[in-house]
């Protein structure tokens, strides 16, 4: 599995998530829990995107790549893939896929989960895969429908490493972040990032400051959506104006607006991507990228859909972590020669400590 194909971390549920984590398998592979799939050549996988579209160079695109790869592997029917322009599209998009005879319906994003659950409960013979939500509305540690599989990611672990890297790379002593919406799958990145900066300061007697997110208050700077627009650019500019020289935008395409603001600033500011290795998905801004916080939506989706297509659907949640390579950091690419070898070694040691359990990175997934 190459660096861009490693599955990464996010999820939902504040209280029941710990129980979900304890019961997860190592990877999203099936165990024959459902017989809903057709023969491979007749099998029809379908997907609904969140706002941002399948060309967002981020989580929607990764989901589409996973479904397409699964269909190719299975030799199944060509997937039906529909885009949502807003939350009002979710229910109708799901209904249209049900009517078209889909065997498995995959939804991309936390905000889609309630509509996905409602559709799954109304259509028990169809298999559902929910990306970015535990589908555990009563927080009892159990998925709320037997025919829906959560694929979630504890991205705080990888974001911790990115925060440590950002603090160690910063020349101004100020790094920043902002998000699309104040929802758990966005703020989990920001929480991990903040903890990494705190750890860097402790380890190195430093005082690097984070702007754009207050972990104690669970509040910060948000654009109000996931569109690359002027609101996102202005939000990024407001962060940059506080002497920031490393910036983490969390929310799909909003990184594109951050890149414009960085280019307009006329000074060296490093960008940290999320979900995909943005250096590879959007090479036009590759020179800005320090690293990306990887979230393996493509691999997790492909594995789950292939299992379903082979009649081995399994509703047990998959949670991506550093240990199972569900999350991680992308290479430093053009910034590699600007990251001190000692800092690289520190980050490698921290990753090993997180995997061993010697360091716990707090997130809503672990209480």
C-alpha positions as CSV (number, residue, x, y, z in Angstrom):
1,X,0.0,0.0,0.0
2,X,1.6,3.3,-1.0
3,X,1.5,6.5,1.0
4,X,-1.5,8.0,-0.7
5,X,-3.5,4.7,-0.3
6,X,-3.3,4.4,3.5
7,X,-6.6,4.6,5.3
8,X,-6.9,7.4,7.8
9,X,-9.1,8.5,10.8
10,X,-12.4,10.4,11.7
11,X,-15.7,9.3,13.1
12,X,-18.7,10.5,15.2
13,X,-20.4,9.9,18.5
14,X,-19.2,11.4,21.7
15,X,-20.0,8.7,24.3
16,X,-20.5,5.4,22.5
17,X,-17.4,5.8,20.3
18,X,-15.1,4.2,22.9
19,X,-17.1,1.0,22.7
20,X,-17.0,1.1,19.0
21,X,-13.3,1.5,19.0
22,X,-12.9,-1.5,21.3
23,X,-14.9,-3.7,19.0
24,X,-13.4,-2.8,15.7
25,X,-11.6,-5.2,13.3
26,X,-8.3,-4.5,11.8
27,X,-9.6,-3.6,8.4
28,X,-13.0,-3.2,6.6
29,X,-13.3,-6.8,5.3
30,X,-16.5,-8.8,5.3
31,X,-17.4,-12.0,7.2
32,X,-20.6,-13.0,5.3
33,X,-22.9,-11.1,7.6
34,X,-25.4,-10.3,4.8
35,X,-26.5,-12.0,1.7
36,X,-27.8,-8.8,0.0
37,X,-25.3,-8.7,-2.8
38,X,-26.0,-9.9,-6.3
39,X,-23.5,-11.9,-8.3
40,X,-20.4,-9.8,-9.0
41,X,-21.3,-9.1,-12.6
42,X,-24.8,-8.0,-11.6
43,X,-23.8,-6.2,-8.5
44,X,-24.5,-2.4,-8.5
45,X,-22.7,-0.2,-6.0
46,X,-23.8,3.4,-5.7
47,X,-22.6,6.5,-3.9
48,X,-23.9,9.9,-2.7
49,X,-21.4,12.8,-2.2
50,X,-21.6,15.6,0.3
51,X,-21.4,19.2,-0.9
52,X,-18.1,19.9,-2.8
53,X,-18.6,17.3,-5.5
54,X,-16.5,14.4,-6.7
55,X,-13.8,16.6,-8.0
56,X,-13.0,18.2,-4.6
57,X,-9.5,16.6,-4.6
58,X,-10.3,15.5,-1.1
59,X,-12.8,13.3,0.7
60,X,-15.6,13.1,-1.9
61,X,-13.0,12.3,-4.6
62,X,-11.4,9.7,-2.5
63,X,-14.7,8.0,-1.9
64,X,-15.4,7.9,-5.6
65,X,-12.0,6.5,-6.4
66,X,-12.7,3.7,-3.8
67,X,-16.0,2.8,-5.4
68,X,-14.7,2.9,-8.9
69,X,-11.7,0.7,-7.9
70,X,-14.0,-1.8,-6.2
71,X,-16.2,-2.0,-9.3
72,X,-13.2,-2.7,-11.5
73,X,-11.9,-5.3,-9.1
74,X,-15.3,-7.0,-9.0
75,X,-16.2,-6.7,-12.6
76,X,-19.5,-5.3,-11.5
77,X,-21.9,-2.8,-13.1
78,X,-20.7,0.8,-13.4
79,X,-21.4,2.6,-10.2
80,X,-24.1,5.2,-10.0
81,X,-22.7,8.3,-8.4
82,X,-24.8,11.3,-7.5
83,X,-23.6,14.6,-6.1
84,X,-25.3,16.6,-3.4
85,X,-25.2,20.4,-3.7
86,X,-26.6,20.9,-0.2
87,X,-28.2,19.0,2.7
88,X,-31.6,19.3,1.1
89,X,-30.4,16.9,-1.6
90,X,-29.5,14.0,0.7
91,X,-32.9,12.3,1.1
92,X,-33.9,12.6,-2.6
93,X,-30.5,11.4,-3.8
94,X,-30.7,8.3,-1.5
95,X,-34.3,7.7,-2.6
96,X,-33.3,7.8,-6.3
97,X,-30.6,5.2,-5.7
98,X,-33.0,2.9,-3.9
99,X,-35.3,3.2,-6.9
100,X,-32.5,2.3,-9.3
101,X,-31.9,-1.0,-7.6
102,X,-28.6,-0.4,-6.0
103,X,-27.2,-3.3,-3.9
104,X,-24.9,-1.2,-1.8
105,X,-25.2,2.6,-1.2
106,X,-22.2,4.5,0.1
107,X,-22.6,8.0,1.7
108,X,-19.6,10.3,2.0
109,X,-19.5,12.6,5.0
110,X,-20.7,13.1,8.6
111,X,-23.6,15.3,7.5
112,X,-25.1,12.5,5.3
113,X,-25.3,9.9,8.1
114,X,-28.8,10.7,9.5
115,X,-30.3,10.5,6.1
116,X,-28.3,7.3,5.4
117,X,-29.6,5.7,8.6
118,X,-33.2,6.6,7.8
119,X,-32.8,5.1,4.3
120,X,-31.1,2.0,5.7
121,X,-33.9,1.4,8.2
122,X,-36.5,1.8,5.6
123,X,-34.7,-0.6,3.2
124,X,-33.3,-3.5,5.2
125,X,-32.4,-5.5,2.1
126,X,-30.0,-2.9,0.8
127,X,-26.5,-2.6,2.3
128,X,-25.2,0.8,3.3
129,X,-21.7,2.1,4.0
130,X,-21.4,5.4,5.9
131,X,-18.1,7.2,5.7
132,X,-17.3,9.5,8.6
133,X,-19.9,8.6,11.1
134,X,-20.4,5.9,13.8
135,X,-24.1,5.7,13.0
136,X,-24.8,5.5,16.7
137,X,-27.3,8.2,17.5
138,X,-28.1,6.9,21.0
139,X,-24.4,6.6,21.9
140,X,-24.7,3.0,23.2
141,X,-21.6,1.7,21.3
142,X,-23.7,-0.1,18.7
143,X,-24.4,0.7,15.1
144,X,-28.1,1.7,14.8
145,X,-29.0,-0.6,11.9
146,X,-27.6,-4.1,11.0
147,X,-27.3,-3.2,7.3
148,X,-25.1,-0.1,7.6
149,X,-21.3,-0.2,8.0
150,X,-19.5,2.8,9.5
151,X,-16.0,3.7,8.2
152,X,-14.5,6.3,10.5
153,X,-11.1,7.7,11.2
154,X,-9.3,8.9,14.3
155,X,-7.5,11.6,12.5
156,X,-6.5,13.3,15.7
157,X,-3.5,10.9,15.9
158,X,-2.1,11.9,12.5
159,X,-3.0,15.6,13.1
160,X,-1.0,15.4,16.4
161,X,2.1,14.6,14.3
162,X,1.3,17.4,11.9
163,X,1.0,19.9,14.8
164,X,4.3,18.8,16.1
165,X,5.8,19.2,12.6
166,X,4.2,22.6,12.1
167,X,5.5,23.9,15.4
168,X,9.0,22.6,14.7
169,X,9.0,24.1,11.2
170,X,7.5,27.5,12.1
171,X,9.9,30.5,12.0
172,X,7.4,33.0,13.4
173,X,6.3,30.9,16.3
174,X,2.7,31.2,15.2
175,X,0.7,28.5,13.3
176,X,-3.0,28.6,12.3
177,X,-6.0,26.5,11.4
178,X,-9.6,27.0,10.4
179,X,-12.4,24.7,9.4
180,X,-15.5,24.5,7.2
181,X,-18.0,23.7,9.9
182,X,-17.7,23.1,13.7
183,X,-18.6,19.4,13.5
184,X,-16.6,16.5,15.0
185,X,-15.1,15.2,11.8
186,X,-13.6,18.7,11.2
187,X,-12.6,19.6,14.8
188,X,-10.9,16.2,15.4
189,X,-8.1,17.4,13.0
190,X,-7.9,20.7,14.9
191,X,-7.9,19.0,18.3
192,X,-5.0,16.7,17.3
193,X,-3.1,19.6,15.7
194,X,-3.4,21.6,18.9
195,X,-2.2,18.7,21.0
196,X,0.8,18.2,18.8
197,X,1.8,21.8,19.2
198,X,1.4,21.6,23.0
199,X,3.6,18.5,23.0
200,X,6.3,20.3,20.9
201,X,6.4,23.2,23.3
202,X,6.7,20.8,26.3
203,X,9.5,18.7,24.7
204,X,11.5,21.7,23.4
205,X,10.9,24.5,25.8
206,X,9.2,26.4,23.1
207,X,6.1,28.7,23.0
208,X,4.6,28.2,19.6
209,X,1.1,29.6,19.5
210,X,-1.9,28.3,17.6
211,X,-4.6,30.7,16.3
212,X,-7.9,29.7,14.8
213,X,-8.8,27.0,17.3
214,X,-9.4,27.0,21.1
215,X,-9.4,23.3,22.2
216,X,-10.7,24.1,25.7
217,X,-13.6,26.1,24.3
218,X,-14.1,23.8,21.3
219,X,-14.5,26.9,19.1
220,X,-12.5,28.7,16.5
221,X,-12.6,30.1,12.9
222,X,-15.0,28.5,10.4
223,X,-16.1,29.4,6.9
224,X,-19.7,28.1,7.3
225,X,-19.3,25.4,4.6
226,X,-17.0,23.4,2.4
227,X,-16.9,25.5,-0.7
228,X,-13.7,27.2,-2.0
229,X,-15.1,30.7,-2.1
230,X,-14.3,34.2,-1.0
231,X,-15.5,33.5,2.6
232,X,-12.9,30.8,2.9
233,X,-10.2,33.1,1.4
234,X,-11.1,35.9,3.8
235,X,-11.0,33.4,6.7
236,X,-7.6,32.2,5.7
237,X,-6.4,35.8,5.3
238,X,-7.5,36.7,8.8
239,X,-5.5,33.8,10.2
240,X,-2.4,34.7,8.0
241,X,-2.6,38.3,9.2
242,X,-1.7,37.1,12.7
243,X,1.9,36.3,11.6
244,X,1.1,32.6,10.9
245,X,3.6,30.8,8.7
246,X,2.0,27.3,8.8
247,X,-1.7,26.9,8.0
248,X,-4.1,23.9,8.3
249,X,-7.5,24.4,6.5
250,X,-9.9,21.5,7.4
251,X,-12.8,21.1,5.1
252,X,-12.3,19.6,1.6
253,X,-11.9,22.3,-1.1
254,X,-11.5,25.2,1.3
255,X,-7.7,24.5,1.1
256,X,-7.8,26.0,-2.4
257,X,-8.9,29.4,-1.0
258,X,-6.2,29.1,1.6
259,X,-3.7,28.6,-1.1
260,X,-4.8,31.8,-2.9
261,X,-4.5,33.7,0.4
262,X,-1.0,32.3,0.9
263,X,0.1,33.2,-2.6
264,X,-1.3,36.7,-2.1
265,X,0.6,37.1,1.2
266,X,4.0,37.4,-0.6
267,X,5.9,35.5,2.1
268,X,6.7,31.9,2.8
269,X,3.8,30.2,4.5
270,X,3.4,26.4,4.5
271,X,0.1,24.7,3.8
272,X,-1.0,21.5,5.5
273,X,-3.5,19.4,3.5
274,X,-6.1,17.0,4.8
275,X,-7.7,13.7,3.6
276,X,-5.6,13.1,0.5
277,X,-2.0,13.8,-0.2
278,X,-2.8,17.2,-1.8
279,X,0.7,17.4,-3.3
280,X,-0.5,14.6,-5.6
281,X,-4.1,15.5,-6.1
282,X,-3.4,19.2,-6.7
283,X,0.2,19.5,-7.9
284,X,-0.3,23.1,-9.0
285,X,0.1,24.2,-5.3
286,X,2.6,21.5,-4.4
287,X,5.3,24.0,-3.6
288,X,3.1,25.3,-0.7
289,X,2.6,21.9,1.0
290,X,4.5,20.9,4.1
291,X,2.6,17.7,4.4
292,X,-1.0,16.3,4.4
293,X,-2.9,14.5,7.1
294,X,-4.0,11.4,5.3
295,X,-7.4,9.7,5.7
296,X,-7.7,6.5,3.7
297,X,-11.3,6.9,2.5
298,X,-10.4,5.3,-0.9
299,X,-8.9,2.1,0.5
300,X,-11.5,1.7,3.2
301,X,-14.3,2.2,0.7
302,X,-12.8,-0.1,-1.8
303,X,-12.3,-2.9,0.7
304,X,-15.8,-2.6,2.1
305,X,-17.5,-2.5,-1.3
306,X,-15.5,-5.5,-2.6
307,X,-16.6,-7.5,0.5
308,X,-20.2,-6.5,-0.2
309,X,-19.9,-7.4,-3.9
310,X,-18.6,-10.8,-2.9
311,X,-21.5,-11.4,-0.6
312,X,-19.4,-10.8,2.5
313,X,-20.9,-7.5,3.8
314,X,-20.0,-6.9,7.4
315,X,-21.6,-4.1,9.4
316,X,-18.8,-4.0,12.0
317,X,-17.3,-0.5,12.2
318,X,-13.8,0.1,10.8
319,X,-11.8,2.8,12.6
320,X,-8.6,4.0,10.9
321,X,-5.7,4.6,13.2
322,X,-1.9,5.0,12.9
323,X,-1.5,1.4,14.0
324,X,-3.6,0.0,11.1
325,X,-2.4,2.7,8.7
326,X,-5.8,4.1,8.5
327,X,-4.3,7.6,9.1
328,X,-0.9,9.0,8.6
329,X,1.3,11.9,7.3
330,X,2.1,12.3,3.6
331,X,5.8,12.8,2.6
332,X,7.2,16.4,3.0
333,X,7.9,16.5,-0.8
334,X,9.3,19.9,-1.7
335,X,9.7,20.9,2.0
336,X,11.8,17.8,2.8
337,X,15.1,19.7,2.9
338,X,13.6,22.3,5.2
339,X,12.6,19.8,7.9
340,X,15.5,19.2,10.3
341,X,16.5,15.5,10.6
342,X,16.1,15.8,14.4
343,X,12.5,16.9,14.0
344,X,11.8,14.0,11.6
345,X,13.2,11.6,14.2
346,X,11.1,13.1,17.0
347,X,8.0,12.6,14.9
348,X,8.8,9.0,14.1
349,X,9.3,8.4,17.8
350,X,6.0,10.0,18.7
351,X,4.2,7.9,16.1
352,X,5.6,4.8,17.6
353,X,4.6,6.0,21.1
354,X,1.0,6.6,19.9
355,X,0.8,3.2,18.3
356,X,2.2,1.5,21.5
357,X,-0.3,3.4,23.7
358,X,2.4,5.3,25.6
359,X,0.9,8.6,24.2
360,X,-2.9,9.0,24.0
361,X,-4.2,11.6,21.6
362,X,-7.5,12.8,22.9
363,X,-10.5,13.0,20.5
364,X,-14.2,12.6,20.7
365,X,-13.7,9.0,19.6
366,X,-11.9,8.0,22.8
367,X,-13.6,10.3,25.3
